Amino acid sequence: MAPGKRRITATRSALGALALLGGAALWWAWPPGGVDAAPSSAPLTAAPEVEAPARWNEPDAALTGEVRRIVRAAIVDAEEGGAKSGACHVSVLVQELGARGALVELDADRPLRPASNLKLATTAVALTLLGAAADFETKFEAGGPLRDGVLRGDLVVRAGGDPLMAEELEGECGPLLAPWVQELRGAGVQMIAGDLVLDLGTFADATPGPAWPSPAQHWKDYCALASGFSANGGCITIKVEPTTPGRPAVVWVHPLGHGANLDVDVLTSAKKSPSNVRPVVFSDRIRVRGTIPADVSSWVGRYAHPDPVGLFGAVLRRALSDGGVEVKGATRRERGTRGGRTLATLRSPIASVLPAINSNSNNAVADQLFYKVGADFSGAGDREGGARATLSALGEYGLDVEGFQQVDGSGLSRENRVTARQMVCLLDAVVDVGDGGAGVFMESLALSGRTGTLADRMIGTPAESRVRGKTGFIGGTSALSGVAMCEGGRFLVFSVLVEYPVLGGLNTNVWKPMQDRICDALVRSG
């Protein structure tokens, strides 16, 4: 190991850095509403004292035995469900946060597909390299002189990788752009005589990733594309509200200014009938057909837009118009455009998108962040640049990256590889992220039985509200990694990675229950 590098293991003597996680304890908001909301024995109300140097833990024979039994039973169930003998691989590593030595270790160094567990690496590396207070920055420059309120030239917009999305806005982007438009007006701009130039710089064109799902799935939101510009995370959000039976429903298509022609024909049907809304999204046309029952409040769906850069340009023009800035010219895309004085800068905190990535598993937003890190630290806002930045960050910590392979930020590609040991070491290392980064990271994770992709899991068990983690699923891959708070007060970092034959139902019926039972065992272990 090179001099000066720190080796990442789950050995953090920096357990004392739990103060970085939001105050008195790691579980400052675990569960929401305070520690008294926990369904099982009272969790810690203060961070544990840390021994220095870091503690060494021996393997926990009882816990290892229980985890082995859980895994073996799941593999038997998978084989009974059609998987060939020996075709299922399960890796597990469990370590105490801030202590050396694995408590449970099952095939922990086998590189496996992580699926969306890879988002943990994407977000942790971003917080490490960019800092918790970093922003996506989209700069607006004068491509000519500004006189009497008229920009006599182009408005050059520099890509910053911003997904331009806030989940609470249900697809709308206007409120995110309005402050910037006012900043532009404050600089004296009332009209742009030239074009609206979207300069992608080093950012990649919006294309599907390597080893993605088949093109037949590319219209779905989890296949939304990423680039230097985007709006609503590269998606169109469609909301349908019923009226009275036999009458047209109310259909909202966001973000406003999307630029497509609408072809809408959705009727309100009788009560207790199923929703049957069928959207189709093209760059220039959005069709919404079907029915919605009168007794539902609304129906909401998100669909990948074929051209997120074009979507951003259309939405931006709408925001400019709404803010009183007229654009006379066209919208065009270029690279390396000569600009001039910066008139305004749109800033969006990277911390604001982490829950969408880690709790709700938004793929396109993860890829936007991956590109942003690549652009800032490798000089290339693409998959290769993001991968180089990640390896550099992991190398600086001294993590053994043998077998690690990251080709996107989301984990959607089947070419990604990681080991359970690398995942645990990475999670443990986040405790050392300063500038509030550790707290931002932990808050972004789903909470068992409460939020995100873990909202419906571990309910009614000792693990409810005691596991913060990230799920992962693509065909033939299932994963869950995170941090568990034991009933006795220990904090355990864990990773469970599974590869298996692509057979319908195994993830739901076998692997998710297996992961939940492992978490239950961890929480009860003391």
C-alpha positions in Angstrom: 0.0 0.0 0.0 1.3 3.4 -1.0 2.6 5.6 1.9 0.0 7.9 3.3 -3.0 5.9 2.1 -5.6 4.6 4.6 -6.8 1.0 4.1 -10.6 0.8 4.2 -11.8 -2.1 6.3 -14.8 -2.1 8.6 -12.3 -1.0 11.3 -13.1 2.6 11.8 -11.7 3.9 15.0 -13.7 6.8 13.8 -16.8 5.4 15.3 -16.4 8.5 17.4 -17.2 10.4 14.2 -20.8 9.3 14.8 -21.3 12.9 15.8 -21.0 13.6 12.0 -24.2 11.6 11.7 -26.5 14.2 13.1 -25.9 14.7 16.7 -26.1 12.4 19.7 -26.4 9.1 17.8 -26.3 7.4 14.5 -30.0 7.0 14.8 -30.9 10.6 15.1 -33.8 10.1 12.8 -33.9 6.3 13.1 -36.8 5.7 13.2 -38.6 8.9 12.1 -40.1 10.7 15.1 -37.3 9.7 17.4 -36.0 6.6 19.1 -39.2 6.1 21.1 -40.9 5.1 17.8 -38.8 1.9 17.6 -41.0 -1.2 17.7 -38.5 -3.3 19.7 -36.2 -2.7 22.7 -35.1 0.9 23.1 -32.2 1.8 20.9 -29.2 3.8 21.9 -29.9 7.5 22.7 -26.2 8.4 22.7 -23.3 7.4 20.5 -21.2 4.6 22.1 -17.8 5.4 23.4 -15.0 4.3 21.0 -12.0 2.4 22.1 -8.7 3.4 20.6 -7.2 1.6 18.8 -10.0 -0.1 17.0 -11.4 -3.2 18.5 -10.8 -6.7 17.0 -13.8 -9.0 16.7 -13.6 -12.7 16.3 -16.1 -14.5 14.1 -19.5 -14.9 15.8 -20.1 -18.7 15.6 -23.7 -18.5 16.7 -24.6 -15.7 14.3 -22.6 -17.3 11.5 -24.5 -20.6 12.0 -27.9 -18.8 11.9 -27.0 -16.9 8.7 -25.7 -20.1 7.1 -29.0 -21.9 7.9 -31.0 -19.0 6.4 -28.9 -19.0 3.3 -29.0 -22.8 2.8 -32.8 -22.8 3.2 -33.2 -20.1 0.6 -31.0 -22.0 -1.9 -33.1 -25.1 -1.4 -36.2 -23.0 -2.0 -34.6 -21.5 -5.2 -33.7 -25.0 -6.5 -37.3 -26.2 -5.8 -38.4 -23.1 -7.8 -36.4 -24.3 -10.8 -32.8 -23.2 -10.3 -30.2 -25.8 -11.0 -28.1 -27.1 -8.2 -25.0 -25.0 -7.7 -26.3 -22.2 -9.9 -27.1 -19.8 -7.0 -24.3 -17.8 -5.4 -24.8 -15.9 -2.1 -22.1 -13.7 -0.6 -22.5 -12.3 2.9 -20.2 -10.1 5.1 -21.1 -8.6 8.5 -18.8 -6.5 10.5 -19.2 -4.3 13.5 -19.0 -0.6 12.6 -15.6 0.7 13.8 -14.2 -2.7 14.7 -11.8 -5.1 12.8 -12.7 -8.6 11.9 -15.7 -10.2 10.3 -18.5 -11.5 12.4 -20.0 -13.4 9.5 -18.2 -14.2 6.3 -19.7 -16.3 3.5 -17.9 -16.2 0.1 -17.3 -12.5 0.7 -14.6 -12.0 -2.0 -16.6 -13.3 -5.0 -17.2 -10.4 -7.5 -20.9 -10.4 -8.2 -23.4 -8.0 -9.9 -24.5 -5.5 -7.4 -27.5 -4.1 -9.2 -28.7 -0.9 -7.5 -26.4 -1.6 -4.6 -23.8 0.1 -6.8 -25.6 3.4 -6.0 -23.9 3.2 -2.6 -20.6 3.6 -4.3 -21.8 6.3 -6.6 -23.1 8.5 -3.7 -20.3 7.7 -1.2 -17.7 8.6 -3.8 -19.5 11.8 -4.7 -19.7 12.9 -1.1 -16.0 12.1 -0.6 -14.8 13.9 -3.7 -17.3 16.7 -4.1 -18.2 17.3 -0.4 -21.6 17.3 1.2 -22.1 21.0 0.4 -21.4 20.7 -3.4 -23.8 21.7 -6.1 -24.6 20.8 -9.6 -23.7 24.1 -11.4 -25.3 25.1 -14.7 -23.8 28.3 -16.0 -25.4 30.8 -18.3 -23.1 33.0 -20.3 -23.5 35.9 -22.6 -22.6 35.1 -26.2 -22.6 38.7 -27.2 -23.0 42.2 -25.7 -25.9 43.1 -23.5 -27.5 46.5 -24.3 -30.8 48.0 -23.3 -32.1 44.6 -22.0 -31.2 42.8 -25.2 -28.5 40.1 -25.3 -27.3 40.7 -28.9 -26.0 37.2 -29.4 -26.6 33.7 -28.0 -27.3 32.6 -24.4 -24.7 29.8 -23.8 -25.7 27.3 -21.2 -22.9 25.1 -19.8 -23.9 21.6 -18.8 -23.4 20.6 -15.2 -25.1 17.3 -15.0 -28.1 18.5 -13.0 -31.0 16.1 -13.1 -33.3 19.1 -12.4 -35.7 17.1 -10.3 -37.4 17.4 -6.9 -39.6 14.4 -6.0 -42.1 16.6 -4.2 -42.8 18.6 -7.3 -44.3 15.5 -9.1 -42.3 16.2 -12.3 -42.6 19.9 -12.5 -39.4 21.9 -13.0 -40.6 25.5 -13.2 -40.0 26.2 -9.5 -36.4 25.0 -9.8 -35.7 27.3 -12.7 -37.6 30.4 -11.6 -34.9 31.7 -9.2 -32.3 31.5 -12.0 -34.6 33.3 -14.4 -35.0 36.1 -11.9 -31.2 36.2 -11.6 -30.9 36.6 -15.3 -33.5 39.3 -15.2 -31.5 41.0 -12.5 -28.5 41.0 -14.8 -30.6 43.1 -17.2 -31.6 40.4 -19.7 -35.1 40.8 -21.2 -34.6 39.4 -24.6 -32.1 37.0 -26.3 -31.7 38.0 -29.9 -29.7 34.9 -30.7 -30.1 31.2 -30.0 -30.3 29.2 -26.8 -27.1 27.1 -27.0 -26.9 24.0 -24.9 -23.2 23.2 -24.6 -22.6 19.7 -23.4 -18.9 20.2 -22.8 -17.4 16.8 -21.9 -20.7 15.2 -20.9 -21.8 12.1 -22.8 -24.6 12.1 -25.2 -27.7 10.5 -23.8 -27.4 6.8 -24.8 -28.3 3.5 -23.2 -25.6 1.9 -21.1 -23.6 -1.3 -21.9 -25.5 -4.5 -21.0 -28.7 -2.7 -20.3 -32.1 -4.3 -20.4 -33.5 -5.0 -23.8 -34.7 -2.1 -25.9 -38.3 -3.3 -25.3 -37.9 -1.9 -21.7 -36.2 1.5 -22.6 -39.5 3.4 -22.3 -39.7 2.6 -18.6 -38.5 5.1 -16.0 -35.7 2.9 -14.8 -34.2 3.1 -18.2 -34.3 6.9 -18.4 -31.2 8.4 -20.1 -28.6 10.7 -18.5 -26.5 13.4 -20.0 -25.1 16.9 -19.2 -28.6 18.3 -19.3 -31.8 16.8 -18.1 -35.2 17.7 -16.7 -37.3 15.7 -14.2 -34.6 13.1 -14.2 -35.0 12.4 -17.9 -38.7 11.5 -17.5 -42.2 12.6 -18.3 -44.6 12.4 -15.3 -48.2 11.8 -16.1 -50.9 12.3 -13.5 -54.5 11.4 -14.1 -57.5 12.5 -11.9 -61.0 11.0 -12.4 -64.1 13.1 -12.7 -67.5 11.4 -12.9 -68.2 8.1 -14.7 -68.4 8.5 -18.5 -66.6 11.9 -18.5 -63.0 12.7 -19.6 -60.5 12.5 -16.8 -58.1 15.3 -16.0 -54.6 14.6 -17.3 -51.5 16.5 -16.3 -48.2 16.0 -18.2 -45.1 17.4 -16.5 -42.7 19.1 -16.7 -44.6 21.9 -18.3 -43.0 23.1 -21.5 -42.0 19.6 -22.5 -42.5 20.6 -26.1 -44.5 17.6 -27.3 -47.9 17.5 -28.8 -50.5 15.9 -26.6 -52.9 13.2 -27.7 -55.1 12.5 -24.6 -58.2 10.3 -24.3 -58.8 9.0 -20.8 -62.3 8.4 -19.6 -63.5 8.1 -16.0 -65.0 4.6 -15.5 -67.3 3.1 -12.9 -66.2 2.7 -9.4 -64.1 -0.4 -8.4 -63.0 -1.0 -11.9 -59.2 -1.3 -12.5 -57.1 1.6 -13.7 -56.1 1.1 -17.3 -53.9 4.1 -18.3 -51.7 3.5 -21.3 -49.1 6.3 -22.0 -46.6 6.4 -24.9 -43.9 9.0 -24.8 -42.0 10.3 -27.9 -39.9 13.4 -28.2 -42.5 15.2 -30.2 -45.7 13.4 -29.2 -47.1 12.1 -25.9 -50.2 9.9 -26.1 -52.3 9.0 -23.1 -55.2 6.6 -23.5 -57.4 4.4 -21.2 -59.7 4.6 -18.2 -59.5 5.4 -14.6 -62.1 4.5 -11.9 -64.1 7.2 -10.3 -63.3 6.1 -6.8 -59.5 6.6 -6.9 -57.8 9.9 -6.0 -55.3 9.8 -8.9 -53.0 7.7 -11.0 -49.3 8.7 -11.5 -46.7 7.2 -13.8 -43.2 8.1 -14.9 -41.8 7.3 -18.4 -38.4 7.7 -19.9 -38.1 10.6 -22.4 -36.1 9.6 -25.5 -34.1 12.9 -25.4 -33.4 14.4 -22.0 -31.2 17.2 -23.5 -34.0 18.2 -25.8 -36.5 18.0 -22.9 -34.3 20.4 -20.8 -34.1 22.8 -23.7 -37.9 22.9 -24.1 -38.5 23.3 -20.4 -35.9 26.0 -20.1 -37.5 28.0 -22.9 -40.8 27.8 -21.1 -39.3 29.0 -17.9 -37.6 31.9 -19.6 -40.9 32.9 -21.3 -42.8 32.6 -18.0 -40.1 34.8 -16.3 -40.4 37.5 -18.9 -37.3 36.6 -21.1 -38.0 36.3 -24.8 -35.8 34.0 -26.9 -35.8 35.0 -30.6 -33.6 32.2 -31.9 -33.7 28.5 -32.0 -32.3 25.9 -29.5 -29.2 24.1 -30.6 -26.6 21.8 -29.1 -22.9 22.2 -29.3 -19.6 21.5 -27.6 -16.8 23.9 -26.9 -18.9 27.0 -27.7 -17.2 30.3 -27.1 -19.1 32.1 -24.4 -18.5 35.2 -22.3 -19.5 36.9 -19.1 -21.4 34.6 -16.7 -24.9 36.1 -16.3 -26.3 33.6 -13.8 -25.6 30.2 -12.3 -28.2 27.6 -11.5 -27.1 25.7 -8.4 -28.7 22.5 -7.1 -27.3 20.7 -4.0 -26.1 17.2 -4.7 -27.4 16.3 -1.2 -30.9 17.0 -2.4 -30.9 14.2 -4.9 -29.3 11.5 -2.7 -32.6 10.2 -1.3 -34.0 9.8 -4.8 -30.9 7.7 -5.5 -30.4 5.6 -2.4 -33.9 5.4 -0.9 -36.0 5.4 -4.1 -33.4 3.9 -6.4 -33.7 6.4 -9.3 -31.3 5.2 -12.0 -31.0 8.2 -14.2 -30.4 10.6 -11.2 -27.6 8.2 -10.1 -26.1 8.3 -13.6 -26.3 12.1 -13.6 -24.3 12.2 -10.4 -21.8 9.6 -11.7 -21.2 11.9 -14.8 -20.9 14.9 -12.6 -18.1 13.3 -10.6 -16.4 12.2 -13.8 -16.5 15.7 -15.2 -15.1 17.3 -12.1 -12.4 14.8 -11.3 -11.5 13.0 -14.5 -12.2 15.8 -17.1 -14.9 13.6 -18.8 -18.5 13.6 -17.9 -19.2 10.1 -19.1 -19.1 6.5 -17.9 -15.4 6.1 -18.3 -14.7 9.4 -16.5 -17.0 8.4 -13.6 -15.3 5.0 -13.3 -11.9 6.6 -13.2 -12.9 9.0 -10.5 -14.4 6.1 -8.5 -11.3 4.0 -8.7 -9.2 7.0 -7.8 -11.3 7.7 -4.7 -11.2 4.1 -3.6 -7.5 3.9 -4.2 -6.9 7.0 -2.0 -8.5 5.1 0.8 -6.4 2.0 0.1 -9.4 -0.2 -0.7 -8.5 -3.5 -2.5 -10.3 -3.0 -5.8 -9.6 -6.4 -7.3 -12.7 -7.6 -9.1 -14.4 -4.2 -8.7 -15.9 -2.9 -11.9 -18.2 0.1 -12.3 -19.5 1.0 -15.7 -22.5 3.2 -14.7 -23.7 5.0 -11.6 -27.0 3.2 -11.2 -26.1 -0.5 -11.3 -28.4 -1.2 -14.2 -25.7 -2.6 -16.4 -25.0 -6.3 -16.0 -21.3 -5.6 -16.4 -20.9 -4.1 -13.0 -19.1 -6.2 -10.3 -18.4 -5.8 -6.6 -17.7 -8.0 -3.6 -19.5 -8.1 -0.3 -16.3 -7.2 1.4 -15.8 -4.1 -0.8 -19.4 -3.0 -0.2 -19.0 -3.3 3.6 -15.7 -1.5 3.6 -17.1 1.3 1.5 -20.1 1.7 3.8 -17.9 1.7 6.9 -15.7 4.4 5.3 -18.6 6.8 4.9 -18.4 7.4 8.6 -15.1 9.2 7.9 -16.7 11.6 5.4 -16.4 15.1 6.9 -18.4 18.2 6.2 -21.6 16.5 7.3 -21.3 14.0 4.5 -21.8 11.0 6.8 -25.2 12.3 8.0 -26.3 13.2 4.5 -25.4 9.7 3.3 -27.2 7.9 6.2 -30.3 10.0 5.8 -30.5 9.1 2.1 -30.8 5.4 2.8 -34.2 3.6 3.0 -35.4 2.7 6.4 -36.9 -0.8 7.0 -40.6 -0.8 7.3 -40.8 3.0 6.8 -39.3 4.6 3.7 -38.2 4.0 0.1 -37.6 0.6 -1.3 -37.6 -0.9 2.3 -41.0 0.6 3.2 -42.8 -2.7 2.9 -40.1 -5.0 4.3 -39.3 -6.3 7.8 -42.6 -5.0 9.1 -43.6 -6.6 12.4 -40.1 -8.0 13.0 -37.3 -6.9 15.4 -35.6 -5.4 12.3 -38.4 -2.9 11.6 -37.0 0.7 11.8 -33.6 -0.7 12.7 -32.0 -1.2 9.2 -30.9 1.6 6.9 -29.9 0.2 3.6 -30.0 0.0 -0.2 -31.8 -2.7 -2.2 -30.8 -4.0 -5.6 -32.5 -6.0 -8.3 -32.0 -6.8 -11.9 -32.9 -10.2 -13.5 -30.7 -12.8 -11.8 -29.4 -10.4 -9.2 -30.7 -9.5 -5.7 -28.8 -7.4 -3.1 -29.2 -5.6 0.2 -26.5 -3.7 2.0 -26.6 -1.3 4.8 -26.3 -0.7 8.6 -28.3 -2.5 11.2 -28.8 -1.3 14.8 -28.8 -4.3 17.2 -31.2 -4.5 20.1 -28.2 -4.5 22.4 -26.7 -1.3 20.9 -24.1 -2.5 18.4 -24.0 -1.1 14.8 -23.4 -3.8 12.2 -22.4 -3.1 8.6 -23.5 -5.8 6.2 -23.8 -6.8 2.6 -25.8 -9.6 1.0 -25.3 -10.2 -2.7 -27.0 -12.9 -4.7 -26.6 -14.1 -8.3 -29.0 -16.8 -9.6 -30.6 -18.0 -12.8 -33.1 -15.6 -14.3 -36.4 -17.1 -13.1 -39.5 -15.2 -12.3 -40.6 -15.0 -8.7 -37.3 -16.0 -7.0 -36.4 -12.5 -5.9 -39.8 -11.8 -4.3 -40.4 -15.3 -2.9 -36.8 -16.4 -1.9 -34.1 -13.8 -1.9 -35.9 -10.8 -0.3 -37.3 -12.9 2.5 -33.8 -14.4 3.0 -32.3 -10.9 3.3 -34.9 -9.8 5.7 -34.4 -12.9 7.9 -30.6 -12.2 7.9 -31.4 -8.6 9.0 -33.7 -9.9 11.7 -30.8 -12.2 13.0 -28.4 -9.3 13.0 -30.7 -7.1 15.0 -31.3 -9.8 17.6 -27.6 -10.7 17.8 -26.8 -8.1 20.6 
